[in-house]
């Protein structure tokens, strides 16, 4: 279900001002997830469910100020109405559309590519740590089909949240060497004030310099055309 449409962001869609649509439900259980209420829809109040018509109405009110909309979750590609929602946004607004995914739904991913302008896929860790990083819900082979699909697109990014104990610099290098040179790769700082697993709550995060040094190594090894960091 569609949980909410919220505010404006300068970082969700690279180079664009965007609104964000949050869709509840996820097939992974990443213990470090900072949106536990979207992973577990049972935590949500049904009265906050939005219809496609309400979404369009809100987006049209913002049009002229925002340039894009980012659809995230949870895992938005699990939502049965995702293709219809994106098609409706594309036909009734002038907004660019970005879709976030964990890569486990390659069939649905192919469907949304006809309407999406930008795809962002989370890569959780190195192949050897994928089961741990996803709460034992996925292995690396579960997302491999989606990687070349996304890499065939003109505008995309892969991104990894840098969680101590789950992913380190060596994991990033192993991961990128496995999938090959990508167009855009983003390292994300881990925020531990709210997590799916209590074990990760308020856990110390990597210092800023660690992410910056990791980004520089990726550049030096030419594993990505562009490397970004979100703190």
Secondary structure, DSSP 8 states (H G I E B T S, - for coil): -EEEEEEEEEEEETTEEEEEEEE---S---TT-S-HHHH-GGGS-GGG---HHHHHHHHHHHBTTB-EEEEESS-GGGSTTHHHHHHHHHHH---EEEEEE-S--HHHHHHHTTT-SEEEEE--S-GGGHHHHTTSS--GGGTHHHHHHHHTSSSEEEEEEE-TTT--HHHHHHHHHHH--EEEEEEEE---SS-SSGGGTT-----HHHHHHHHHHHHHTT-EEEEEEE-
